[in-house]
Amino acid sequence: MRGWRALLVACAPLLADDRATFEKVCGACHSTSMIDSFRSEPDWRDTVSQMVQIGAKGTSQEFESVMRYLLRSWTSININAATAAEIAPVLDVPDRVAEAVVRYRAEHGNFTTLDVLESTNRGSGWRRDAYSQEHSLPGL
């Protein structure tokens, strides 16, 4: 197995670990099923910061893991306005792929369908079926 597919297979356990850490750290205070909507990255950072201020317990590594989980699973971005740095963690792609998405958008205009986004990411390992239009890609 070579290229992005190998990278994504290698990263799959990390997402499972991040979810387990999210459930451990956040579930110590409240039900982790209480998340009912997608938010922006700054909103999640504020929420996690507020939770720490009111007593959430965890190491800095655990809170980084919580943020990775929230970014990959519960973050909404506007694919037609987001920077590569905003795209990469939400679509769970390497920076290089996110930069290619931004370049494509600059050269060809806004994405209008998931089909166009998928064709831009062909070979990257990005899975269209992992994202609903409401999830990370509102407006498509």
Steps between C-alpha positions, in 0.01 A plus 500: 500500500648831398434872509202665666309177548778362718508826694124492559506135608779586742296794637175303553606375846582860596140608432373208712745597774388863477136398536583284802688791656208734426261256669732460800580869557167655407289208621643543850277808539209458258355273237706510181178460301394851594673640189212575267644737241808576299715796598798691370852430621513823707169406663636157599823652633293742712280216625796282599667799667181571698478135605859513627424820692206338676694190593542256210795276580756378249853541375591739220537193274150384591353841423683502164344160433156635596546788256607266218187294557276807504665644189463177303155407620307812604644798312340687214697698244409692188708313242476804271653739754711285732878509507708186454571505874125491569428233238767245594377399848130507410534287186774300671742544211868591494589868467614436143153383398330793672735739319405333169131560581568871559708524178227330300241739642719802415551379144150369423264685734281375779409136538138446407462128567664222695581337165741782414657490846537123477667519158743759639596258778516183293786285623530684831297248696229756574168321531194687383273260687650613830348847465145614470430833338380627835808364678816663379391632167195724534392673184594223257 
